[in-house]
Amino acid sequence: MYKILLYGTLILGMLPLILILIKIRRFEISKPISPFIWLTFFATLYEYIFTIVLKNDSIYWFQAYPLLSFLTIYYFFFKELNIRNKITKGMITISFMLSYFVSFLFLEQDIFISSSVNRIFISFFVFVCTIIWFKKKFDDLISVEVFNKNEFSNLWEISSFYFVTGLFLYYSTTFLLFLSSNVIFKSDLYFYDFWLINIFATLVLRILLIISVWKMKKA
């Protein structure tokens, strides 16, 4: 069961980049979702080649990935929400860097504590931005101007809806898992049974990411 979900998740991690190249004929880096798609593709390659095949120690990858994922998610939401306030951007950036620095203090001591520190900040960032995103979209959908332009009649037609939903589901599902991972790992509980939750959540996120790409308009 574990290996089926693991390899299925890895395969799906390759598809968004391939699909977007097929669907819109070219890859536009300006699209808010683009950096995350690239990250998902290369993260999949790294995890398969270096972690599964070569069995390298992934401690530094576990530390590097939160930084890369935050940057791509940060880019997505600030593009989607069209936030230009430099003070807001600066406060979020400084807060994350402080959180990331704290996680480094625990890296050699305990990778699970380090991951938990990073996960707390990124999760709350995703939760807050998701609420703001949905509020903005609902305001747009009920506005007379958008309705008269006959743009989107519902959220199902908006490609980014699936990605935002996927992010929210993933981080809300794995939030407590990462916070308790250190305790689970050091206890008599079977760690891989709990880690299946992370793999399943990643699988759902990548499926919704694929749907998001599929819903994009052709160039």
Beta strands, then each sheet from edge to edge (+ up, - down):
end
